[in-house]
Amino acid sequence: MIKIRREQIAGMNMHYKYRTLDYFFKTQQALGIKNIEFWCARPHFLLDDYGFEDAAELKKNAADYGLTIGAFSPECTIYNYALCCHDETARKHSIGYFENGIRAAAEAGAKVMVFNCCGGARNEDPRRIFERAVQTLRRLSKTAAEEGVILAVETVRPEDATVINMLPELKKLLESVNEPQIQAALNLTSAGVAGESMKDWFEAFGDKIYHIRFVDGRPQGCLAWGDGLRPLEDQLICLDQYKYKGLLSLALNDARYLEDPAAADRQNMRELEPFIMD
């Protein structure tokens, strides 16, 4: 049977947004999870273009529960800040936000910051949005290099953005940016909606995939394993074939999990536990 290391599994706090951060940490500890992809948003952490909460204290708080913040994920899809904002005021503040996100990630001990290319207007030429993404990523890569953080960019569904919805677009984006700090993140939901497989991604990017949002789906939905149609063991076999050693983030983002987020994570771990080696 294919095995993954426990340290590869990363809990995520997005579906805990109606719970305290300590509740989330305590739940992850009880489930035997060691790593976290930290969704950086209220009520768990304040980050904006003016500053951010004490990320060193966040790191210490996680460590008190035996947890490491392996990846950092500033909210960038539904809030005020987005990578591809079309007006200069929003763009200026968004760049400050992401630069602070990089600094906070480094303070928290995260080696990877995960985000996407949302924010472009739907009535503008997608080529202009793409070019803004290139320019912004090049600028952010300088801060990322200074802080020692990799920026891992994921694709998103067409309902979330008009660009970078599919693997070829992301590949073109990374080649256009051409900076070592800018790499790929695989979101299984976005890939599934686009009709792409994990194998397609590894064939395209190889060891340039720095993070995986490892969730079930139909293909829509960032679902707990067992709630979708994605064959778990097939995904794990592919990870083994391509020697992926990075984080597998249980990034649940569906309203059904808000009432009892811990139950969703228990379900995830029940499905994963047979494949975990300590």
ZATIRO-836182 format. One record per residue (C-alpha): y, z, x; residue in one letter. Coordinates in steps of 0.1 Angstrom, whole numbers, padded with zeros to 4 digits, always signed. Example, Ala and Ser with C-alpha at 12.3 -4.5 7.8 and 13.67 -1.06 7.14 Angstrom:
2
-0045+0078+0123A;-0011+0071+0137S;
// end
This chain:
278
+0000+0000+0000M;+0035-0008+0012I;+0055+0022+0022K;+0092+0029+0026I;+0108+0059+0044R;+0123+0086+0022R;+0156+0083+0043E;+0160+0048+0030Q;+0164+0059-0006I;+0200+0066-0015A;+0211+0084-0047G;+0244+0073-0063M;+0268+0093-0084N;+0283+0066-0107M;+0263+0077-0138H;+0272+0113-0130Y;+0309+0108-0138K;+0307+0133-0166Y;+0291+0159-0143R;+0305+0179-0114T;+0298+0167-0079L;+0278+0198-0071D;+0256+0191-0100Y;+0249+0156-0086F;+0242+0170-0051F;+0219+0197-0065K;+0200+0171-0085T;+0195+0148-0055Q;+0183+0177-0033Q;+0158+0187-0060A;+0144+0152-0061L;+0139+0151-0023G;+0166+0125-0017I;+0182+0126+0017K;+0210+0099+0016N;+0238+0091-0007I;+0258+0060-0016E;+0290+0078-0026F;+0308+0062-0055W;+0343+0071-0046C;+0362+0077-0078A;+0374+0105-0101R;+0362+0131-0110P;+0343+0134-0077H;+0369+0122-0052F;+0405+0111-0052L;+0413+0079-0032L;+0444+0058-0036D;+0468+0037-0014D;+0487+0069-0005Y;+0459+0090+0008G;+0426+0106-0001F;+0409+0140-0005E;+0394+0158+0025D;+0364+0136+0034A;+0353+0160+0061A;+0349+0186+0034E;+0330+0161+0013L;+0306+0155+0042K;+0301+0193+0047K;+0295+0198+0010N;+0268+0171+0010A;+0253+0186+0041A;+0250+0220+0025D;+0225+0203+0001Y;+0207+0185+0029G;+0224+0152+0021L;+0240+0125+0043T;+0266+0101+0030I;+0252+0069+0043G;+0274+0045+0024A;+0308+0047+0007F;+0318+0027-0024S;+0354+0028-0036P;+0357+0018-0072E;+0369-0018-0072C;+0358-0035-0104T;+0375-0018-0133I;+0404+0002-0118Y;+0439-0006-0105N;+0427-0018-0071Y;+0409-0050-0064A;+0403-0072-0033L;+0416-0105-0049C;+0447-0094-0068C;+0469-0124-0075H;+0503-0107-0074D;+0518-0094-0042E;+0526-0058-0055T;+0490-0052-0066A;+0477-0069-0034R;+0498-0046-0012K;+0486-0015-0029H;+0450-0027-0030S;+0450-0033+0008I;+0463+0002+0013G;+0436+0015-0010Y;+0408-0002+0009F;+0422+0007+0043E;+0422+0044+0032N;+0387+0039+0018G;+0375+0028+0052I;+0391+0058+0069R;+0376+0081+0043A;+0342+0065+0048A;+0344+0072+0085A;+0355+0108+0080E;+0326+0113+0056A;+0302+0099+0081G;+0293+0067+0063A;+0285+0037+0084K;+0288+0012+0056V;+0315+0006+0029M;+0303-0015-0001V;+0326-0035-0023F;+0332-0069-0040N;+0357-0096-0046C;+0370-0088-0081C;+0406-0091-0092G;+0414-0128-0094G;+0430-0141-0126A;+0407-0163-0147R;+0433-0189-0153N;+0440-0196-0116E;+0422-0220-0092D;+0391-0202-0078P;+0399-0218-0044R;+0431-0197-0042R;+0411-0165-0051I;+0386-0174-0024F;+0413-0178+0002E;+0428-0145-0007R;+0394-0129-0002A;+0392-0144+0032V;+0426-0133+0043Q;+0422-0097+0029T;+0388-0093+0045L;+0401-0104+0079R;+0429-0079+0076R;+0405-0051+0066L;+0381-0059+0094S;+0406-0046+0119K;+0407-0012+0103T;+0369-0013+0099A;+0365-0020+0136A;+0388+0008+0146E;+0368+0032+0124E;+0333+0020+0132G;+0325+0010+0096V;+0307-0021+0084I;+0322-0037+0052L;+0293-0050+0031A;+0303-0074+0004V;+0282-0079-0027E;+0281-0107-0053T;+0291-0098-0089V;+0282-0112-0123R;+0305-0140-0137P;+0318-0115-0163E;+0332-0094-0135D;+0349-0121-0114A;+0352-0158-0112T;+0343-0161-0075V;+0315-0148-0052I;+0290-0148-0080N;+0262-0164-0060M;+0246-0163-0026L;+0260-0196-0013P;+0295-0185-0021E;+0291-0152-0002L;+0276-0170+0027K;+0306-0194+0028K;+0329-0164+0025L;+0313-0145+0055L;+0313-0177+0076E;+0350-0183+0067S;+0360-0147+0076V;+0338-0148+0108N;+0343-0111+0117E;+0314-0089+0128P;+0325-0060+0106Q;+0321-0081+0075I;+0285-0084+0063Q;+0264-0088+0032A;+0253-0064+0005A;+0225-0074-0019L;+0229-0063-0055N;+0196-0071-0072L;+0213-0073-0106T;+0239-0098-0096S;+0213-0118-0077A;+0189-0117-0107G;+0216-0129-0131V;+0222-0158-0106A;+0185-0166-0105G;+0182-0156-0069E;+0153-0136-0054S;+0153-0111-0026M;+0135-0136-0005K;+0163-0161-0010D;+0188-0135+0004W;+0167-0126+0034F;+0162-0163+0042E;+0199-0169+0040A;+0212-0137+0058F;+0183-0123+0078G;+0194-0090+0094D;+0230-0094+0082K;+0221-0076+0049I;+0235-0042+0056Y;+0229-0026+0021H;+0209-0031-0010I;+0216-0019-0045R;+0180-0014-0054F;+0178-0014-0092V;+0157-0027-0121D;+0171-0053-0145G;+0163-0077-0173R;+0179-0093-0152P;+0212-0079-0166Q;+0218-0041-0163G;+0217-0018-0133C;+0187+0000-0146L;+0163+0028-0135A;+0130+0015-0123W;+0106+0010-0152G;+0134+0002-0177D;+0136-0035-0167G;+0114-0064-0159L;+0116-0065-0121R;+0082-0059-0104P;+0089-0030-0080L;+0060-0035-0057E;+0069-0072-0052D;+0104-0061-0040Q;+0089-0036-0016L;+0065-0062-0002I;+0095-0085+0005C;+0114-0056+0022L;+0084-0051+0044D;+0080-0088+0052Q;+0116-0090+0064Y;+0116-0056+0082K;+0146-0043+0062Y;+0154-0007+0074K;+0187-0001+0056G;+0195+0019+0025L;+0181+0013-0009L;+0207+0025-0033S;+0197+0036-0068L;+0231+0024-0082A;+0226+0029-0119L;+0255+0016-0141N;+0244+0016-0177D;+0258+0038-0205A;+0224+0049-0216R;+0222+0071-0185Y;+0255+0090-0189L;+0241+0116-0213E;+0213+0127-0189D;+0218+0112-0155P;+0193+0135-0139A;+0165+0122-0162A;+0172+0087-0150A;+0170+0097-0114D;+0137+0116-0120R;+0124+0084-0136Q;+0134+0064-0105N;+0117+0088-0082M;+0085+0089-0103R;+0083+0051-0099E;+0091+0052-0062L;+0072+0082-0051E;+0038+0065-0046P;+0055+0042-0021F;+0074+0068-0001I;+0063+0081+0033M;+0079+0112+0047D;
// end
